[in-house]
Amino acid sequence: YYYLAHRRQIHNTFHPLYESCCDLLLLIIITMSSGGTVNPYAKASNVSANLQAGNTQKVDDSAHRLWSIFRRETRLPPEATKEELEGSGAEYTIMELAQFVLKQPIPIHFDDDLRPTSESNRCITATVLAGYIGKYLKYLRKIDPDHPDWIGKKEDEYPSWWTQIRPKIIDRAQNNQIKWQGTFSFGVPGTRALYLDLDAHDGDHPLKYCDLKHVIMALVKEAKPSNKNIEMAAKIMMTYDSVARGGEVKFQKFSDWSFDYMTYVLDTKWSETKTCDKYAMPRVPDKRWWFCFFYLMGAYAMCANGLYRTEAQKSNGFEHTVFPDLQKVSDNYVTTLLGSWIKKGLAGAAEGIEEFTKMFTAKSLRIGAVNELALHAMITLFNACARSGHDTNTSLDSYLDRSNPIYGLPAAYALHGYKHIRAKKAVFPKINARSLGNVNKESVERLVDAMFQINIPEFLKGGTLRSVVDICAASLILHYPKVCSDCGPTNQIASKLEDCAEKAKIVYAGKPLLSYIDVLKLYSTEIKKQFDEDVKKSEMGDVAEGENGSIELLQIAEISSDVKEIKENEQQLMDELNMYKQAYEKLKQENEQLKKDYHQKDAMLKKANSKLNFLRENSSPVRPLKHPRTNDEAEGGDDDVDTPVSTDDVGSNENVAEPPPPPAKKQRNTNRSDSINSSTGDANKTLTWALTLMADGNLFHRDQKLDIATIPNDISNKSKMRHCLTLIDFAGDASDIEKLYSEERVGQKIGTLTEAVSRLVTAAMDKLHEFEGNTEGASAHTEKILGLAKRISDYRNKIKKDLSLAESVGQVPLMELSELNRRKEEAANAPKPTALDMFLRSSKDSSNNDK
C-alpha cells in the first residue's frame, strides 16, 4: 500500500480505479491485522484523505512557484493588490498569466528558473496548466471579495470570461505540445528569432547585434586552420537557408544534389527527421557574402577540404556525406552544437550582449527564417511551407510533387533579397569568356584547380556537379574585396585565396605587372559587373512579362537598382577609407616607436664603442682561447650578434669596433644529464614562466609571429624556446595571443595575462599530445622548455621522414597530424619514377653542378 500510495503522490495520479485499488489493499491489511474488529472503511478513508491532502499541498506549491516566476518575469510586485484588479484588471491579469505559461514548455517538476529538477522530460499537461490558472483566480477572489466579476456567485462558480477562455487555453497548450514534439528548451528566457540583418550601429541596444550577419562574420574573423569556424559557419547558414531544424543538416548528402535545368538552380534535397520526409531545396546566390550558400560552401571546400574524402571516410560510407564529422553524433547533439556556436558568434559583438545570447539557440534559425518569409509582402503560406517542409493542412498536400524545386524557389528568392520572386531562371556569378575574356578565363581555371582538392567523382571535371565548383569559385572571387573589408585582410578565407592565386600565377590580360592581389580584385570587379547585369536583366524581363509590365515600372526598377548600387559603393568606399585611416595611424605610431628605439640603440652603440676603444688602447694582445660550439650554435645559431658601429662614424676605420674575444672553454662534466642542465641553465624553466617574462618585457608585438621575437638572456637555449613559440603560434587562440602583445598591455586587468598564458600553454601541450598520438593524458608530460622543445623537434623530424624530405632541409613548418597522414598517403600512391626518369634527373643535376 505504501508503494502504491507513494507512486500516486509522485505521478499525481487521481484515477478512480487507482484510488479504489489503494483503498481495497488497505482494507485487506487492516482486516487481517485486527481480526475484523476495527472499522476498515473509516481507516481507509482517513488515510486516503491524508494522501489527497498531501497531493493537494504539492500542487499548491507548484502553482505558487509558477505564480511567483510569472510576477518576477513580468516586473510585477510579488503579490497582487486590490487596485490592480479594479475594472477589468482581474481578467487582464489572468490573460497575461495564460500568455506567459503558453509561450514555453513547463517541466512537470521545476525550479525558480522553470528548469527541470529531475531527469524527466515530461511537461505539465494542458488540463493541469488550466487548473493552476484556476487556483490563481481563487487567489484573486480572496484579495478583492467585492469585485464585480464574482459578486452573486457561489464559491465554486467562475466569471463568464473565464468560462470562455479556459477551453482556448487547453487547446493552445495541447497544440504547443504537438508542435514542440519533445524538442523542449526549458528555462525562463524564451527562444528569440535570429533575423538576417538588423542593421546595428555603434551605440545601439545589444539585441540589435543579435543577427545572422554578426554570427557568421565573427566566426570568419576568428577562423584559423586549427579550428572549425568556417565549417560551422557553413552549417549554420545552410540550416537558416533551409528553414530547417537544427539537427537536420547532419543528413545532407552530395548524392541527393542535382541541377534542375528548368529553373537552373542547384537542388539539395532536404531530409526531415520528424516526418521521414525528403523534399526539394533549391539554392540561389546572394549579394551578401555571409548569407551566400555558394560562398560559404566554397570556403568550406577550399579551407577545410570539404570536397576531399580520405580512404577511411570512403570505407565508412561517408564519401558523399557533406559533413562527415557529424555522423558519429546524434541529431539532437548537432542541434545543441549549432546553438553553442551561435552563442560563440554573438559573444563580444557588443558591450553587454552576454545576458542576451542565452536566448538564441539552433531553433532561433528556423524561427528567424519563418518570420523573414512572413514579413515579405509577396510570400504566401503555400510558398513558405514549400521551403520549410510544413504541411498546408489542405487536400493539396497529397497532390503536390514535393521533389520539384520550383515550389520552394519563390521563398528562396525572398530570403536572399531578390526584388522579383517569380523569376523563371536563377542567375549565378560565372567564370567564362563573357565576363573575363579568353586569356583571363584560362588564368582563372588554373586558380580553380589550385583552390580545391577534390576526389569526389561528381565534382571532378566532367562530373554532374562540376558546375557547382565553378559557381563556388566565382562567388569566392566575387566577394573577396568585401570579405577583406568586413573581416580584415588577413582572414583565413582571403589568405587561402591569395595563396592559391600566387600558386596558380594568375594574370590579367594587358596588365602583366599587377600583383596577384590586384589581379584578384580586377577579377572580382569583372565578375560582379557581369553578375549584376544578369540579375538586372532577369528581374526586368520578369516585370515586362507580368501584368504590370509598363515602361514606367521598368524605369523605376532600373533607377531603384542604380540608386541601391550607388549607396552600396559609397558605403564600401567609406569603409575602405576608414580602414586606410586606421592603417595610417598605426603606421605613424610604429614610425614614432622606431625613431625612439633608433635613438636608444644608437646611444648604446656609442657607449659600447667607447668601452671597446678603451680596452683596445689599454690592453695587450692576447691569443683568444678556442671554445666549443654551444647547443644554440649547433642548431643554427639564432643569436646573431651585430658588431656595434655608430651611425655617426660610417666610413671611419678608427671607430669600428672589433668583435669581443670568445668565452673561455668550460670544464667538461662527465655526467651527461648534469652537463646538459648546467650548460643551458634552463633545466627547470617552464613555458609559462618564459611567456610571462617575455610579455612583461614587451618583447611580443602585433603583426609579428611569436617565434621571431627577441629571446631574453634569461633563457640560454634560445633555439629551443623558438620551438615552443612556434607551437604557441600554431595551436594558440588568437584572442589569447593578442593579450601578449606590448600594445595590449596598457590598462590590462591583473590576472588577464596569467589566464591567457595558462590557456596558451594548455593548448600547446594538448596539440603536442595530439601530434604524438599517445593514448595517455596530456598531463603525463611537464611544460618545461627543454622537454617540450625535444618533443617538437621529434615531430618535425617525423614530418621530414614521412614526407621523405632530405636531412639538409631546415626546420619544416608544423602541420596537423591528419594533414601529414594525407600527404604521406598521396606520396605513397604517387607513381614511382622509372629508370629513365632517374637517369635524366641525375644528368640534369650533374649539368647544374657543372654550371
N, C-alpha and C positions, 0 to 999 in steps of 0.2 A: 504494500500500500504506500509506503514511504517513497519507493522508487517511482511509482506511477504519479503520485502527487507532486514529487519533485520535477518530473518531466513536464507535468502540466504547467507548473509555475514557470519553468524556463521558456517553454514554447508558447505561452499564452493561449493554451488550448481550452476552449469553453464549449466543446461539442457536447450535446446532451448525452450521447451514448458513452462518452468518456467519463462524464460525471456519474452516470449510473454504475459503470464498472468499478469506479473508486468506492462508491457507497456500498455496493454489494460485497466487495472484498473486505471492507472494514467491518461490515455486519458479520461475516463469517468468522473473522478473527476474534471479535468481541464475544460472540456466542460461544465459541469453543473455549475461550479462556475463562468465561464466567459461568459456564454451565447453564446458560439461558436465563439467569436471574436478573440480568441487567437489561434495561430497555435499549436495544441496539439502535433503534431509529433515532432516538434523541441524541445519542453519542455521535452517530454518523453525521447527522445534520449539523451538530455543533462544529465538528472537525471540518466539514465541508465549508461552513460559513467562515471559519478562520482562514482556510486556504483562499477562499474567494476574496476575503478582506486583504490578504497578502498580495494577491494579484492586482486588486484594485489600487493598492498603495503603490505598487510598482508602475502601473500605467500612469497614475497621477504624477509620479516623479518624472517619468519621461516626458509627459505633456508639459509639466512646469519647466523642465530644462529647455524644451523646444521653444516655449514662450519667451524665456529669458534670452535665448540666442536671437530670436526674431526682434525683440526690443533693442538689443545691443547693436545688431547689424543695420537696423533702420534708424539709428541715432535717436531713439526714444528713451524716456526715463524708464527705470526698471519696472515701475508699477504704473498702471493706467489710472487716470484721475477722472473725477465726475465731470469736470469741464471738457475733457477730451471726448466724452460721449454725447455731448449736447447735440441736438438736432439729429442729423443722420451720422453722427460720429461713430456710434456702435457698428453700424453697417459698414462704414468705410474702414474701420479697424479690422473687422473680420475679413473684408475683401483684401486688404493689404497682407494680412497673415496668410490667406489662401494663395496669393500670388507668390509669396516668399517660399512656402513649403512645396509649391508645384514646380519651381524653376530648377530644382536639382534633386537627385535621389537622396533619400534619408535612410541610413542603415537602421536595422531593427534595434541594435544597441549602439548608442552614440555618445560621444563626449561633448564638451562645451564648444568644440570646433566642428561639430557634425561629422566627425570621423569615427569609423567603427572601433569599438572597444574589444571586439572578438574577431576571429578569423572568418566568421560567416560573411558571405557576400549578399545576404538577403536584405531586402528593403522593406520598410513599413508598407503594408498593403493599403489600398485605396480606402477601404472602409475604416480601418484603424486611424488613418490620417483624418478622415472626416469626423471620427469620434473625438480625436484630440481637439479639433476646432470647436466641436460642440461643447466640450468642457470649458473652453475659453469663454464661450457665450454665457455659460452659467456663472463664470467668474465675473464677467462684466455686469451681470444682473445683480450680483451682490454689491458691487460698487455703487450703483445707482438704481435702487429698487423702484423708484418712482418714474423711471424713464418711460416715455410713451410707447416704446416698442414692446413692452411686456406688461403694461397696465391692463388688468382684467383677464390675464392669462394665468393658468394653473402652473404649478411648479414644473411639470413635465411638458409644457407647451412652449412653442418657439415662435418668434416673429415670422410673418409671411415671407419676408425677403430671404430668410434662412431656408425655408422650405423650398424656395425656388432655386437657390444656388447650390444647395447640397448635392443634388444629382449631377450637376455640371462639374463640381469638384471631383466627385468619384470618377466620372467619365474621363476627365482630363488626367487624373492620376493613373488610371488604367492604360490610357493611350501612351503616356510617358514611359511606363514600364515596357510596353511593347516596342516603342521607338528606341529606347536605350539598349534593349536586347542583351542585358547583362554587362555592357561595357560602361560600368559606372565610374564616375570621377567624384569621389566623396570629398567633402570639405565645404566650408562656408563660401570662399570666393568662387563665383560662377565662372565657367569657361567662357572667355570672350572671343569674339571673332577676330581673326588676323586678316586685316584688309591688305590690299596690294601696296598702296602708297598713300599715306595721309599727309604728305607734303609738309613735313615738320621743318621748322626753322629754329634758330637759336633763341632760347627763352621760352619756347612752347612747353606745354604740360608734358611730363614724361610719357603719358599714354599715347601722345601723338607720334612718338618714335617707335611705337609697337606695331610695326607692319612688316610685310614680307620683304620689302626693299632693304630695310636695315638688317634683317636676319641674314639674307644672302650676302650683302656687302661686307658684313662683319666676318662671316666665315671665309670669304675670299681674301680679305685683308690679312687674316691670321693664318692663312693656309701655307703649309710647307711640306716637303716630301715625307716628313716623319709623322704627319697626322692625316686624318681622313676628311678634312674640311671640304675639299672640292667634291668628293663623292657624296657627302651628306647634303651639301647644297643642291646637288642634282636630285637626290631622293626627295627632299622637301619640296623643291619646285615641281617635280613630277606629280607628287601627291596633290598639291594645290591645283595644278593644271587639270588634273583628272577628277576633281571634286570628289575625292575618294576618302575612305577610312585610312587611318594611319598605317595599319599593318599590311595593306593590300599591295604595296609597292614590292613586297618580297616576291610576289608571284609573277612579276614581269619576265617574259622570255622573248628572245630575239626570234625564235621560231614562230611566234604569233604576229610578228611585224610584217607589214606588206605595204606596197604603194598602190593607192587607188588612183588609176589613171583617168577616171571620170572627173573627179574633183581635184586631182593632182595633189593629194595630201598623203602624208605618212600615217598609216593606221596601225596603232599599237594596241591590239586587243587588251581589254582590261578584265581581270577576274575578280569576282566578289566572293569573300569568304562566307558571308552570312547567308547568301542565297544560292551559292553554287552556280552563279550565272557568269557569262562572259559576253561582252558586248563591244562594239566598235569604239575606238578612242582616237579621233583624228587630231593631228598636231599641226599647228601653223606657227610661223616665226613671229617674233615680237621685236619692236624697235627698242625696247628696254632690255638690256643685256641680262639683267638679274631675273627676268621672267621669260627668257627665251629658251625654249626646250632644246633647240639645236646648239645654242651657245654652251649651255651648262653640260649637256651630254657630250659635246665635243671636247670641253675642258676635262671631263671625266675620262674620256678616251685618250686624250693627249697626256695628261698629267698623272693619271693613275692606271694606265694601260687597260682601259675599260673594254677594249676590243681584242685583248690577248688572253688566252687561257693556257695554263700550264698542263702538263700531261696528267698530273694528279687531279686537277679540276675536270679534265675531259673524262677520265676513268670513273669519276664520281657522278657523272651525268650533268655537270654544270657548264658544258660548253656553250649552251645557248641561254643560260641564265644571266640576266642583265646585271644583277648584284649578287655574286656568289657568296659573299661574306654573310648574307642574311639567311642562308639556307640551313645553318646549324642552330638557329633560334626560332622561337615561336612568333607568330604574327603579333601576339599581344606584347611580346618583348620589343618588337620593332616599333609598335605604337609608342611604348614608353621611351625608346631610344630617340625617336623623332622629337618627342616632347622635350627631352633633356637638351637636344641640340638647338631647338628653337629658343629655349631659355638662355643657352650659351650665346646665341647670336644676338639676343636682345640685351644681355648684360653689358653695361658700360655704354650703351647708346646715348644715354642722357643721365644727368645727375638725379638721383632719387628714383631711378627706374626699377630698382631691385624689388621693391614691395609690390610691383605690378606684374612682374614676369611670371609669378606663380599662377596667374590667371590664364596663361597661354599653354596649351597642350597640343598634341597632334590633332585633336578634334577641332582646334581653332582653325586649322587649314580648311576643313570642309565647311565649317560654319561661315568663314570669310568668303570662300568661293561662291557658296549658295547666295549669300547676301549681295555679292557683287553682281551676280546674274539677276537677282530680284530687283536691283536698282536700275537695271538697263531698260530703257523705255521700249525697246523692240523685242525683248525676250519674252516668250510665252512659257507657260507651265510645261507644255509639251517639249519645248527646246531645252529647258533646264533639266527635265527628267531624262532626256536622251543623253545628256552629258554626265549626270550624276548617277544614273542607274536606277533611280527610284521609279516605282510604278505610277502611272497616272490614275489608277483605280477606275479605269473605264474599260469597256469591251475592246477598245483599240489595242490594248496591251497584247492580246493574243494574236493580232494580225500583223503587227509591225515586225519588220526584219531588223532586229537589233544589231545584226552584224554589218549593216550598211552604214558607213561613216557619214553619209550625207545628213542623217538626222541630228547628229551631235555637232555638225560643223557650225551652225549659227552661234551656238553657245561658245564654241572655241574662238570664233571671231570676236564675240562680245568681250570675253575675258581678256583678250590680247589687244583691245583698244581700236579695232577696225571701225571705220565710220559706217560701212555697209555690211551687214552681217549675212546678206543673201548672195554673196559673191559665188559665182559658179565654179571658179577655179582658184586655188591658193597660189600665192606668189612667193618665191623664195629668193634669197640672195644667191647669186650664181658666180661660178668661176668659168668663164667662157670667153671666146674671142670677141663677143659683142661688148662685154664690159671691160676687158683688159687688153684686147688686141692679141694677135697670134704670138708675138715674141714674148710678151709678159705672161701669156697663158702657159707657155712651156716652163717658165721660171716658177710659176705658182704650182704647177704639177709636181715639180721637184720638191717644193715646200710641203705639199700634202703628203708625199711619200716620207718625208723626214718627220712630220708631225705625229703620225700614228703608227703604232706597232700592231699589226693585225695578223691573226691566224684563224679567225672565224670565217669559213668559206663564203658566206653570204655577203660579207663586206669587202672581200678581195676584188680586184679588177675583173669585171665581167660578172660579178655576183649580183643577185637580185636586189640587194640593199646597198650597192656601191654608191648610188646617188645620195644616200644619207651621209656618207663620208664627205662628199663634195659640199653638201649643204652645211655640215658642221664646220668644215674648214673655212668656207666663205663667211660664216657667222663669226668665227673666231677672229678673222682678219677685219671684218666689218666693224666690230665693237672694240677693237684693240685700243684706239685712242681714248675712248670714253672710259674703258676699264682702268687705264693708266691714270686718268684724271680722278676717278672715283676712289680707287684703291691704292694709288701710289704707283710709280713706275717700276718698283721692284716686286710687285705682287707675283705670286707663283705662276699664274696663267700667262701673264705678259712676258715674264722672264723665260719661261719654257718656249713660248712662241718665238722670241728673239733668238734663243739658242738654235732652234730649228731653222730659222731664216739664215743665220750665219752658216750653219752646216750645209744648207741647200745652195748657198751662194746666189741668193736671189738678186735680180737686176731689174731695172726699169728702162724700157726702150727709149733711147735717145738721151739718157742721163746716166752715163756709166760711172760717174764719180760719187754718186749718192751712197751713203751708208745703208746697211741693211735695215736699220730702224726707220730711216726716211723712206726707204722703198716700201716698207710695211704700211706706213702712213699714206703713201700715194695709192697703194693697192686698196686700202680701206676707203679712201675718198672715191675711187672709181666704182668700187662695188656698191657703196652706199648710194651714189648718184643713180646708178642703173636700177637698184632695188626701189628707190623712192619713185622713179619714173614708172616702173612696172606697177607699183601699188596704186599710184595716182590714175593710171590708165584703167586699171581693173575697177577701181571704185567709180570713176566717171562713166565707164561703159555700163556698169550696172544701173547707175542712175538714169542714163539715157534710155535704157531699155525698159525702165519702170513706168508706172502710170504718171509720175510727176516729172518725167524727163524733159523739162523745159530748158531753153538756153540760159535763162536767168539762174536756174538752180545749178547748172553746170558751172557757170561763172562764180557763183557764191562758193561752191565746193572747192574750186581751184584757188580762189582768193583765201579762203579759210585755211587750206592746206599750206599755201605760201606763207601766210602770217604765222602759223604754228611753226613752220620750219625756220623762219627768221628768228622767232623767240628762242627756239632751241639752240640755234647757232650763237645767238647773243649770250645766252646763259653759259654755253660751252666756252666762249671766249672769255667771259668774266671769270669762270673757274680757272682757266689756264693762266690768266693774268694774276689772280691771287696766288696760284701755285708758284709762278715765277717770282712774285714779290717775296714770298716766304723763302724761296731758294736764295734770292739775292741777299736778304737779311742774314741768312745762315752763313753764306759765304763771307759776308762782311765781318761777322763775328769771328769766324775762323781766321780771317786775314789778320785781325787785330791780335788774336791769340798767337798766331805765328810770329808776328812782329815782336811781341813781348818775349816769346821763347827765344827768338833770334838774339835779342839784346842780352838776355840772361846767359845764353850759351857762349856768346862772344866774350862776355866778361870772364866767364870761367876759363875759356881757352887762353885769354891773355894772361890770366893768373897762372895757369899750368905752364905756359911757355916761359914765364918769368922764373918759375921754380926750376924748370929743366935747364935753362941757361945758367942759373946759379950753380946747379950741380955739375954742369959741364965744365965750368970755369974753375971750380974749387975741388975737383976730384981727379985722381989719376986713372989712366985707362986700366980696366980690369977685364980679363977674358971672361965672357959670360959662361955660366955653367950650363951644361946640357940638361934638359928636363924632359921627362916622358910626356907623351900626349895624354891629355886628360880625356875623360869619357865624352865630354862635350865636343872636343876637337875630333875624336874618333868618329862621332856620329854626324859630323858635317859642320861643326863649328859655328853655332848660331851667333855666338857673341863676338861679332866683328868689332875690333877696336880701331876707331879712326884716329889717325895721327893729329894731335891738336895743332892747328895752324891758325893764327889770327887772320881775319879777313882784311885787316888794315895793312898787312905786310906781304900781300901777294906779290910774288916776283922777287922778293928779297931772300937770299940764301942764308944770311946770318941769323935770322929769327926762326928758321924752320927747325922744329924740334925733332930729335931722333927718337925712335921707339925706346921705351924703358927696357932695362935688362930683364930677361925671363926669370921666374922664381926658381929658387934652388930646389934640387931634387929631394923629394921626401923619402925617408927611410921606409923600405917595403915592410909591410906587415904580413907575416906568414899565414895568419888566419884569414881565409878568403872573405867570409861574411863581415868580419870586423873591418877588413880593409876597405870593402865597398862602402860601408856606412861611415867610416871615419873620414874617407877621402871626399865623399859627397857632402856630408853634413846634413843630408835630407832624410835620414833613416826613419824618423818618427814624424815627419811633417805631412800633414793631411791636405787634401784638396780644398776642404772647407777653409782651413787656415790661410792657404795660399790665395784663394779667390778673394777673401775678405781683405787680406793685406793689399792686394793689387787694386781693389776697388777703393779702399780708403786712401791709397796713394794716387788716385785719379789717373791710373795707367790705362784704363779702358776708355775708348772714345767711340762715339756714334759713327756709323758708316765705315766701321773698321772691324775686321774679323778679330776675335779674341786672341787667336794663336799668333798674330803678328804684333801683339802689344809688347812693350818693353818689360822684360823679366827683371825684377829687383835682385840686388846682390844677396839678399837674404836667402835666395834659392840657388843652390850650387848647380844642380843638374837642370840647366835651362832647356835643353832639348827634351828632356823627359816631361818637364812642365808644359812644353808646347804640345806634346802628345795629348796631355789631359785637356788642354784648352781646345784642341781640335775636336775632341769628343764632346765637350760642352757646346761648341758651335753647332755640332751635328744633332745632338739629342735634346738640347735645352729649349725651353719655351721662350719665344721672342719677348714676351712681356717681362719675364724674369731677367733675361739678358739686358733688357733696357735699364733695369734698376742698377746694373753695374757701371753704366756709363758715367763719366765725370759730370756730364751736362745734367744728369738726373739727380745728382747727389744733393744739390742745394734744396733745402726745405723738405727733404725726405724724412718721414717719421722714423723714430728709433725702432728698430726691430724689423723694418721693411727689408733692409739689405740682408739681415740674418735669415729671414724667411725665404727670400729669393735664392740666396746661396744654397740653403738646405734643399730646396726643390731642384735646383740645377744639379747638385751633386747626386741626389737620388735618381734623377732622370738619366744621368750619365752612367751610373752603376747599373741601373736596370737595362739600359741599352747595351752595355758591355756584356752583361749576363745573357742578353738575347743573342748577341754576336757569337758567344761561345756555345750556345745551345745546350747548356747544362740543365740537369733536372733539379739540382739543389737550389735553394733560395738565394737571392742576391745578397742577403745579409751574411752569407758564409764568407764573404770577402771584406777586407777593410778598404778604406778610402785613402790609404797612404799613396803619396805621389809615385814613389818608385814602383810599388806593386801594380798600380793602375797603368803606368807607362809601359811596363813589361807586357801586360795583357793586351794593351792597344797595339804595341809593336808586333806581338804574335799574330793578332788578327790581320794586320796589314801584310805580314809575310804570308798568311793564308790566302789573302786576295791575290798576291803575286803568284803563288803556287797554283791556285785553282785556275787562274786565267793564263797560266804558262808565260808569265812575264819574265824578262831577263833580270838577273840579280843586279845588273848595273842600273836598272830603273830606280829612281829615287823614291821618296815617300809617295805612296799611292793614296788618293783620297779615299775616305771612308764611304762605304755603301751598305745598304740594308742587306741582311743575310739572304732574303728572298731574291733580291736583285742579283746578288753574287751567284746564287744557285741557278738563276735563269740564264745568266751569261755563260756559266760553266756548261750548262746543258746545250746552249747554242754552239759553243765551241766544240763540244763532243760530237754533235751531229753534223758539223761542217765537213765537207768533202776533204779528204786527205790529199796533199799535193803529190803529184806523180814524180817519177824520177827526172823527167824532162823539166818540170817546173823547178825542182830543187837545183838542177844543173844551171838553168837560166838565171835563177836567183843568185847562186854563188858566183856566176860570171859577172852579173851586174854589180855585186858587192866588190869583187876584185877590181872592176873598172873604176868604181868610185874611190877605192883606196889608192889606185894609181893616180887619179886626178888629185 
